């Protein structure tokens, strides 16, 4: 073990760079939230989800050999920034500017998002490869960023509902409820186009409602709820 090559280039692969782009998007989202640029923060969370969805695919395409688990660890550490810290800071920065909401509740909710995110990812790493299932155990962690980002971009954002959703989703992340891996190709394709529309941005707004963001929000809430019903 003392002869192990510890040079960084012997560990890192192309898929890990994509994981770092995920993390970078999450970090920049947090900075944008702190600067009260919430629209950009929401878009950066969506971009982080795109990178997170791509790193595993790239790893398979390049036949990544990861016997030491470097890729798994860098993916999880990146996820906690993008889907734990970023949405938590978004909730704190955005809602804390709204009068009438008790500040301690907002802070504790933000902290709860991070705690549940850490627990969710740690459990995933511990049980990965040890269970004979393709399902997620607990709601996938990118979902909380997806819901918060699309909820804000939709134009329907309400601070009270956002707090309630954050608590519910955080609890579902650490639950033992099984969520089937989403493999509906047409919906995935439609979602990709809608996310691209939001990122560009192309404004499709009716009655002050951003239609692409609303559709994406409904897709994610449907996925969240349907797996609870099937339980």
C-alpha positions as protocol buffer text, in pm:
chain_id: "A"
residue {
  index: 1
  type: UNK
  ca { x: 0 y: 0 z: 0 }
}
residue {
  index: 2
  type: UNK
  ca { x: 293 y: 233 z: 67 }
}
residue {
  index: 3
  type: UNK
  ca { x: 389 y: 201 z: -301 }
}
residue {
  index: 4
  type: UNK
  ca { x: 48 y: 324 z: -423 }
}
residue {
  index: 5
  type: UNK
  ca { x: 65 y: 591 z: -690 }
}
residue {
  index: 6
  type: UNK
  ca { x: -100 y: 896 z: -534 }
}
residue {
  index: 7
  type: UNK
  ca { x: -52 y: 1126 z: -832 }
}
residue {
  index: 8
  type: UNK
  ca { x: -389 y: 1291 z: -907 }
}
residue {
  index: 9
  type: UNK
  ca { x: -377 y: 1204 z: -1277 }
}
residue {
  index: 10
  type: UNK
  ca { x: -378 y: 834 z: -1187 }
}
residue {
  index: 11
  type: UNK
  ca { x: -719 y: 880 z: -1021 }
}
residue {
  index: 12
  type: UNK
  ca { x: -912 y: 1133 z: -1224 }
}
residue {
  index: 13
  type: UNK
  ca { x: -1099 y: 1048 z: -1544 }
}
residue {
  index: 14
  type: UNK
  ca { x: -1319 y: 1239 z: -1789 }
}
residue {
  index: 15
  type: UNK
  ca { x: -1633 y: 1141 z: -1596 }
}
residue {
  index: 16
  type: UNK
  ca { x: -1482 y: 1295 z: -1281 }
}
residue {
  index: 17
  type: UNK
  ca { x: -1430 y: 1623 z: -1463 }
}
residue {
  index: 18
  type: UNK
  ca { x: -1800 y: 1621 z: -1545 }
}
residue {
  index: 19
  type: UNK
  ca { x: -1873 y: 1559 z: -1175 }
}
residue {
  index: 20
  type: UNK
  ca { x: -1659 y: 1863 z: -1096 }
}
residue {
  index: 21
  type: UNK
  ca { x: -1862 y: 2067 z: -1346 }
}
residue {
  index: 22
  type: UNK
  ca { x: -2169 y: 1953 z: -1155 }
}
residue {
  index: 23
  type: UNK
  ca { x: -2011 y: 2073 z: -830 }
}
residue {
  index: 24
  type: UNK
  ca { x: -1896 y: 2400 z: -990 }
}
residue {
  index: 25
  type: UNK
  ca { x: -2249 y: 2470 z: -1111 }
}
residue {
  index: 26
  type: UNK
  ca { x: -2381 y: 2408 z: -761 }
}
residue {
  index: 27
  type: UNK
  ca { x: -2120 y: 2634 z: -606 }
}
residue {
  index: 28
  type: UNK
  ca { x: -2193 y: 2914 z: -853 }
}
residue {
  index: 29
  type: UNK
  ca { x: -2564 y: 2866 z: -782 }
}
residue {
  index: 30
  type: UNK
  ca { x: -2496 y: 2921 z: -412 }
}
residue {
  index: 31
  type: UNK
  ca { x: -2295 y: 3236 z: -489 }
}
residue {
  index: 32
  type: UNK
  ca { x: -2578 y: 3362 z: -710 }
}
residue {
  index: 33
  type: UNK
  ca { x: -2828 y: 3301 z: -429 }
}
residue {
  index: 34
  type: UNK
  ca { x: -2611 y: 3494 z: -184 }
}
residue {
  index: 35
  type: UNK
  ca { x: -2606 y: 3780 z: -436 }
}
residue {
  index: 36
  type: UNK
  ca { x: -2987 y: 3754 z: -470 }
}
residue {
  index: 37
  type: UNK
  ca { x: -2967 y: 3657 z: -837 }
}
residue {
  index: 38
  type: UNK
  ca { x: -3222 y: 3381 z: -785 }
}
residue {
  index: 39
  type: UNK
  ca { x: -3311 y: 3319 z: -1148 }
}
residue {
  index: 40
  type: UNK
  ca { x: -2947 y: 3248 z: -1234 }
}
residue {
  index: 41
  type: UNK
  ca { x: -2914 y: 3036 z: -918 }
}
residue {
  index: 42
  type: UNK
  ca { x: -3211 y: 2824 z: -1024 }
}
residue {
  index: 43
  type: UNK
  ca { x: -3078 y: 2780 z: -1378 }
}
residue {
  index: 44
  type: UNK
  ca { x: -2736 y: 2676 z: -1243 }
}
residue {
  index: 45
  type: UNK
  ca { x: -2902 y: 2410 z: -1029 }
}
residue {
  index: 46
  type: UNK
  ca { x: -3064 y: 2271 z: -1344 }
}
residue {
  index: 47
  type: UNK
  ca { x: -2727 y: 2277 z: -1523 }
}
residue {
  index: 48
  type: UNK
  ca { x: -2578 y: 2085 z: -1230 }
}
residue {
  index: 49
  type: UNK
  ca { x: -2847 y: 1819 z: -1277 }
}
residue {
  index: 50
  type: UNK
  ca { x: -2749 y: 1787 z: -1645 }
}
residue {
  index: 51
  type: UNK
  ca { x: -2385 y: 1726 z: -1552 }
}
residue {
  index: 52
  type: UNK
  ca { x: -2487 y: 1483 z: -1277 }
}
residue {
  index: 53
  type: UNK
  ca { x: -2694 y: 1288 z: -1526 }
}
residue {
  index: 54
  type: UNK
  ca { x: -2400 y: 1272 z: -1767 }
}
residue {
  index: 55
  type: UNK
  ca { x: -2104 y: 1159 z: -1557 }
}
residue {
  index: 56
  type: UNK
  ca { x: -2225 y: 801 z: -1511 }
}
residue {
  index: 57
  type: UNK
  ca { x: -2304 y: 769 z: -1882 }
}
residue {
  index: 58
  type: UNK
  ca { x: -1958 y: 897 z: -1973 }
}
residue {
  index: 59
  type: UNK
  ca { x: -1795 y: 661 z: -1723 }
}
residue {
  index: 60
  type: UNK
  ca { x: -1967 y: 365 z: -1890 }
}
residue {
  index: 61
  type: UNK
  ca { x: -1875 y: 484 z: -2239 }
}
residue {
  index: 62
  type: UNK
  ca { x: -1505 y: 513 z: -2154 }
}
residue {
  index: 63
  type: UNK
  ca { x: -1511 y: 186 z: -1953 }
}
residue {
  index: 64
  type: UNK
  ca { x: -1396 y: 365 z: -1643 }
}
residue {
  index: 65
  type: UNK
  ca { x: -1209 y: 136 z: -1402 }
}
residue {
  index: 66
  type: UNK
  ca { x: -1275 y: 263 z: -1052 }
}
residue {
  index: 67
  type: UNK
  ca { x: -1162 y: -12 z: -815 }
}
residue {
  index: 68
  type: UNK
  ca { x: -1074 y: 238 z: -541 }
}
residue {
  index: 69
  type: UNK
  ca { x: -1406 y: 421 z: -561 }
}
residue {
  index: 70
  type: UNK
  ca { x: -1260 y: 760 z: -656 }
}
residue {
  index: 71
  type: UNK
  ca { x: -1538 y: 828 z: -906 }
}
residue {
  index: 72
  type: UNK
  ca { x: -1813 y: 729 z: -662 }
}
residue {
  index: 73
  type: UNK
  ca { x: -1672 y: 956 z: -394 }
}
residue {
  index: 74
  type: UNK
  ca { x: -1619 y: 1258 z: -617 }
}
residue {
  index: 75
  type: UNK
  ca { x: -1973 y: 1215 z: -751 }
}
residue {
  index: 76
  type: UNK
  ca { x: -2123 y: 1210 z: -401 }
}
residue {
  index: 77
  type: UNK
  ca { x: -1915 y: 1503 z: -278 }
}
residue {
  index: 78
  type: UNK
  ca { x: -2015 y: 1703 z: -584 }
}
residue {
  index: 79
  type: UNK
  ca { x: -2380 y: 1613 z: -530 }
}
residue {
  index: 80
  type: UNK
  ca { x: -2384 y: 1741 z: -174 }
}
residue {
  index: 81
  type: UNK
  ca { x: -2267 y: 2080 z: -299 }
}
residue {
  index: 82
  type: UNK
  ca { x: -2514 y: 2101 z: -588 }
}
residue {
  index: 83
  type: UNK
  ca { x: -2813 y: 1926 z: -434 }
}
residue {
  index: 84
  type: UNK
  ca { x: -2757 y: 1989 z: -65 }
}
residue {
  index: 85
  type: UNK
  ca { x: -2576 y: 2317 z: -10 }
}
residue {
  index: 86
  type: UNK
  ca { x: -2700 y: 2501 z: -322 }
}
residue {
  index: 87
  type: UNK
  ca { x: -3075 y: 2450 z: -262 }
}
residue {
  index: 88
  type: UNK
  ca { x: -3030 y: 2516 z: 110 }
}
residue {
  index: 89
  type: UNK
  ca { x: -2862 y: 2851 z: 47 }
}
residue {
  index: 90
  type: UNK
  ca { x: -3123 y: 2929 z: -219 }
}
residue {
  index: 91
  type: UNK
  ca { x: -3404 y: 2869 z: 32 }
}
residue {
  index: 92
  type: UNK
  ca { x: -3230 y: 3073 z: 301 }
}
residue {
  index: 93
  type: UNK
  ca { x: -3133 y: 3365 z: 78 }
}
residue {
  index: 94
  type: UNK
  ca { x: -3460 y: 3381 z: -113 }
}
residue {
  index: 95
  type: UNK
  ca { x: -3709 y: 3328 z: 168 }
}
residue {
  index: 96
  type: UNK
  ca { x: -3516 y: 3519 z: 430 }
}
residue {
  index: 97
  type: UNK
  ca { x: -3578 y: 3836 z: 227 }
}
residue {
  index: 98
  type: UNK
  ca { x: -3954 y: 3786 z: 262 }
}
residue {
  index: 99
  type: UNK
  ca { x: -4102 y: 3969 z: 564 }
}
residue {
  index: 100
  type: UNK
  ca { x: -4317 y: 3775 z: 807 }
}
residue {
  index: 101
  type: UNK
  ca { x: -4134 y: 3443 z: 806 }
}
residue {
  index: 102
  type: UNK
  ca { x: -3959 y: 3349 z: 1125 }
}
residue {
  index: 103
  type: UNK
  ca { x: -3588 y: 3349 z: 1046 }
}
residue {
  index: 104
  type: UNK
  ca { x: -3502 y: 3052 z: 1267 }
}
residue {
  index: 105
  type: UNK
  ca { x: -3746 y: 2828 z: 1077 }
}
residue {
  index: 106
  type: UNK
  ca { x: -3584 y: 2921 z: 746 }
}
residue {
  index: 107
  type: UNK
  ca { x: -3235 y: 2855 z: 884 }
}
residue {
  index: 108
  type: UNK
  ca { x: -3334 y: 2519 z: 1035 }
}
residue {
  index: 109
  type: UNK
  ca { x: -3508 y: 2413 z: 714 }
}
residue {
  index: 110
  type: UNK
  ca { x: -3199 y: 2500 z: 511 }
}
residue {
  index: 111
  type: UNK
  ca { x: -2980 y: 2305 z: 753 }
}
residue {
  index: 112
  type: UNK
  ca { x: -3223 y: 2013 z: 738 }
}
residue {
  index: 113
  type: UNK
  ca { x: -3182 y: 1997 z: 359 }
}
residue {
  index: 114
  type: UNK
  ca { x: -2805 y: 1963 z: 395 }
}
residue {
  index: 115
  type: UNK
  ca { x: -2824 y: 1707 z: 677 }
}
residue {
  index: 116
  type: UNK
  ca { x: -3069 y: 1487 z: 487 }
}
residue {
  index: 117
  type: UNK
  ca { x: -2860 y: 1522 z: 172 }
}
residue {
  index: 118
  type: UNK
  ca { x: -2547 y: 1402 z: 354 }
}
residue {
  index: 119
  type: UNK
  ca { x: -2737 y: 1111 z: 509 }
}
residue {
  index: 120
  type: UNK
  ca { x: -2894 y: 1019 z: 174 }
}
residue {
  index: 121
  type: UNK
  ca { x: -2563 y: 1012 z: -13 }
}
residue {
  index: 122
  type: UNK
  ca { x: -2373 y: 834 z: 264 }
}
residue {
  index: 123
  type: UNK
  ca { x: -2635 y: 559 z: 279 }
}
residue {
  index: 124
  type: UNK
  ca { x: -2623 y: 527 z: -99 }
}
residue {
  index: 125
  type: UNK
  ca { x: -2245 y: 476 z: -94 }
}
residue {
  index: 126
  type: UNK
  ca { x: -2272 y: 219 z: 185 }
}
residue {
  index: 127
  type: UNK
  ca { x: -2542 y: 7 z: 19 }
}
residue {
  index: 128
  type: UNK
  ca { x: -2432 y: 50 z: -344 }
}
residue {
  index: 129
  type: UNK
  ca { x: -2370 y: -290 z: -498 }
}
residue {
  index: 130
  type: UNK
  ca { x: -2498 y: -471 z: -188 }
}
residue {
  index: 131
  type: UNK
  ca { x: -2871 y: -471 z: -273 }
}
residue {
  index: 132
  type: UNK
  ca { x: -3028 y: -664 z: -558 }
}
residue {
  index: 133
  type: UNK
  ca { x: -3236 y: -374 z: -687 }
}
residue {
  index: 134
  type: UNK
  ca { x: -3222 y: -105 z: -952 }
}
residue {
  index: 135
  type: UNK
  ca { x: -3450 y: 124 z: -750 }
}
residue {
  index: 136
  type: UNK
  ca { x: -3341 y: 428 z: -553 }
}
residue {
  index: 137
  type: UNK
  ca { x: -3380 y: 392 z: -177 }
}
residue {
  index: 138
  type: UNK
  ca { x: -3532 y: 724 z: -85 }
}
residue {
  index: 139
  type: UNK
  ca { x: -3610 y: 1013 z: -318 }
}
residue {
  index: 140
  type: UNK
  ca { x: -3308 y: 1091 z: -542 }
}
residue {
  index: 141
  type: UNK
  ca { x: -3119 y: 1392 z: -408 }
}
residue {
  index: 142
  type: UNK
  ca { x: -3113 y: 1594 z: -736 }
}
residue {
  index: 143
  type: UNK
  ca { x: -3491 y: 1609 z: -704 }
}
residue {
  index: 144
  type: UNK
  ca { x: -3487 y: 1877 z: -436 }
}
residue {
  index: 145
  type: UNK
  ca { x: -3284 y: 2114 z: -655 }
}
residue {
  index: 146
  type: UNK
  ca { x: -3509 y: 2029 z: -950 }
}
residue {
  index: 147
  type: UNK
  ca { x: -3828 y: 2109 z: -758 }
}
residue {
  index: 148
  type: UNK
  ca { x: -3697 y: 2430 z: -599 }
}
residue {
  index: 149
  type: UNK
  ca { x: -3545 y: 2559 z: -925 }
}
residue {
  index: 150
  type: UNK
  ca { x: -3850 y: 2491 z: -1143 }
}
residue {
  index: 151
  type: UNK
  ca { x: -4089 y: 2614 z: -873 }
}
residue {
  index: 152
  type: UNK
  ca { x: -3904 y: 2947 z: -864 }
}
residue {
  index: 153
  type: UNK
  ca { x: -3869 y: 2979 z: -1241 }
}
residue {
  index: 154
  type: UNK
  ca { x: -4237 y: 2895 z: -1295 }
}
residue {
  index: 155
  type: UNK
  ca { x: -4341 y: 3229 z: -1149 }
}
residue {
  index: 156
  type: UNK
  ca { x: -4561 y: 3053 z: -893 }
}
residue {
  index: 157
  type: UNK
  ca { x: -4303 y: 3056 z: -614 }
}
residue {
  index: 158
  type: UNK
  ca { x: -4447 y: 3087 z: -266 }
}
residue {
  index: 159
  type: UNK
  ca { x: -4210 y: 3094 z: 34 }
}
residue {
  index: 160
  type: UNK
  ca { x: -4443 y: 2901 z: 264 }
}
residue {
  index: 161
  type: UNK
  ca { x: -4502 y: 2624 z: 11 }
}
residue {
  index: 162
  type: UNK
  ca { x: -4128 y: 2616 z: -67 }
}
residue {
  index: 163
  type: UNK
  ca { x: -4048 y: 2555 z: 300 }
}
residue {
  index: 164
  type: UNK
  ca { x: -4306 y: 2277 z: 327 }
}
residue {
  index: 165
  type: UNK
  ca { x: -4186 y: 2113 z: 4 }
}
residue {
  index: 166
  type: UNK
  ca { x: -3824 y: 2132 z: 122 }
}
residue {
  index: 167
  type: UNK
  ca { x: -3905 y: 1955 z: 449 }
}
residue {
  index: 168
  type: UNK
  ca { x: -4118 y: 1686 z: 280 }
}
residue {
  index: 169
  type: UNK
  ca { x: -3861 y: 1615 z: 8 }
}
residue {
  index: 170
  type: UNK
  ca { x: -3577 y: 1606 z: 262 }
}
residue {
  index: 171
  type: UNK
  ca { x: -3767 y: 1348 z: 468 }
}
residue {
  index: 172
  type: UNK
  ca { x: -3839 y: 1142 z: 156 }
}
residue {
  index: 173
  type: UNK
  ca { x: -3468 y: 1146 z: 67 }
}
residue {
  index: 174
  type: UNK
  ca { x: -3380 y: 963 z: 388 }
}
residue {
  index: 175
  type: UNK
  ca { x: -3689 y: 741 z: 383 }
}
residue {
  index: 176
  type: UNK
  ca { x: -3688 y: 373 z: 297 }
}
residue {
  index: 177
  type: UNK
  ca { x: -3934 y: 428 z: 13 }
}
residue {
  index: 178
  type: UNK
  ca { x: -3816 y: 284 z: -317 }
}
residue {
  index: 179
  type: UNK
  ca { x: -3821 y: 508 z: -622 }
}
residue {
  index: 180
  type: UNK
  ca { x: -3802 y: 338 z: -958 }
}
residue {
  index: 181
  type: UNK
  ca { x: -3529 y: 468 z: -1186 }
}
residue {
  index: 182
  type: UNK
  ca { x: -3698 y: 694 z: -1436 }
}
residue {
  index: 183
  type: UNK
  ca { x: -3652 y: 549 z: -1784 }
}
residue {
  index: 184
  type: UNK
  ca { x: -3944 y: 696 z: -1980 }
}
residue {
  index: 185
  type: UNK
  ca { x: -3749 y: 807 z: -2288 }
}
residue {
  index: 186
  type: UNK
  ca { x: -4016 y: 1042 z: -2435 }
}
residue {
  index: 187
  type: UNK
  ca { x: -4056 y: 1230 z: -2103 }
}
residue {
  index: 188
  type: UNK
  ca { x: -3679 y: 1244 z: -2055 }
}
residue {
  index: 189
  type: UNK
  ca { x: -3643 y: 1388 z: -2407 }
}
residue {
  index: 190
  type: UNK
  ca { x: -3920 y: 1643 z: -2347 }
}
residue {
  index: 191
  type: UNK
  ca { x: -3763 y: 1739 z: -2014 }
}
residue {
  index: 192
  type: UNK
  ca { x: -3424 y: 1788 z: -2178 }
}
residue {
  index: 193
  type: UNK
  ca { x: -3577 y: 2023 z: -2436 }
}
residue {
  index: 194
  type: UNK
  ca { x: -3765 y: 2216 z: -2167 }
}
residue {
  index: 195
  type: UNK
  ca { x: -3450 y: 2255 z: -1956 }
}
residue {
  index: 196
  type: UNK
  ca { x: -3266 y: 2380 z: -2264 }
}
residue {
  index: 197
  type: UNK
  ca { x: -3544 y: 2635 z: -2323 }
}
residue {
  index: 198
  type: UNK
  ca { x: -3503 y: 2759 z: -1964 }
}
residue {
  index: 199
  type: UNK
  ca { x: -3125 y: 2779 z: -1988 }
}
residue {
  index: 200
  type: UNK
  ca { x: -3108 y: 2971 z: -2319 }
}
residue {
  index: 201
  type: UNK
  ca { x: -3350 y: 3142 z: -2205 }
}
residue {
  index: 202
  type: UNK
  ca { x: -3649 y: 3132 z: -2437 }
}
residue {
  index: 203
  type: UNK
  ca { x: -3947 y: 3292 z: -2267 }
}
residue {
  index: 204
  type: UNK
  ca { x: -4270 y: 3098 z: -2306 }
}
residue {
  index: 205
  type: UNK
  ca { x: -4491 y: 3276 z: -2055 }
}
residue {
  index: 206
  type: UNK
  ca { x: -4870 y: 3273 z: -2025 }
}
residue {
  index: 207
  type: UNK
  ca { x: -5044 y: 3475 z: -1752 }
}
residue {
  index: 208
  type: UNK
  ca { x: -4703 y: 3538 z: -1590 }
}
residue {
  index: 209
  type: UNK
  ca { x: -4640 y: 3162 z: -1568 }
}
residue {
  index: 210
  type: UNK
  ca { x: -4328 y: 3013 z: -1725 }
}
residue {
  index: 211
  type: UNK
  ca { x: -4479 y: 2713 z: -1902 }
}
residue {
  index: 212
  type: UNK
  ca { x: -4160 y: 2501 z: -1949 }
}
residue {
  index: 213
  type: UNK
  ca { x: -4070 y: 2544 z: -1580 }
}
residue {
  index: 214
  type: UNK
  ca { x: -4424 y: 2455 z: -1473 }
}
residue {
  index: 215
  type: UNK
  ca { x: -4428 y: 2138 z: -1686 }
}
residue {
  index: 216
  type: UNK
  ca { x: -4091 y: 2029 z: -1543 }
}
residue {
  index: 217
  type: UNK
  ca { x: -4215 y: 2096 z: -1189 }
}
residue {
  index: 218
  type: UNK
  ca { x: -4525 y: 1885 z: -1251 }
}
residue {
  index: 219
  type: UNK
  ca { x: -4316 y: 1602 z: -1401 }
}
residue {
  index: 220
  type: UNK
  ca { x: -4097 y: 1591 z: -1088 }
}
residue {
  index: 221
  type: UNK
  ca { x: -4390 y: 1613 z: -845 }
}
residue {
  index: 222
  type: UNK
  ca { x: -4566 y: 1334 z: -1037 }
}
residue {
  index: 223
  type: UNK
  ca { x: -4254 y: 1115 z: -1001 }
}
residue {
  index: 224
  type: UNK
  ca { x: -4240 y: 1197 z: -631 }
}
residue {
  index: 225
  type: UNK
  ca { x: -4607 y: 1121 z: -566 }
}
residue {
  index: 226
  type: UNK
  ca { x: -4661 y: 817 z: -793 }
}
residue {
  index: 227
  type: UNK
  ca { x: -4393 y: 619 z: -615 }
}
residue {
  index: 228
  type: UNK
  ca { x: -4558 y: 696 z: -281 }
}
residue {
  index: 229
  type: UNK
  ca { x: -4890 y: 569 z: -415 }
}
residue {
  index: 230
  type: UNK
  ca { x: -4730 y: 249 z: -552 }
}
residue {
  index: 231
  type: UNK
  ca { x: -4565 y: 176 z: -220 }
}
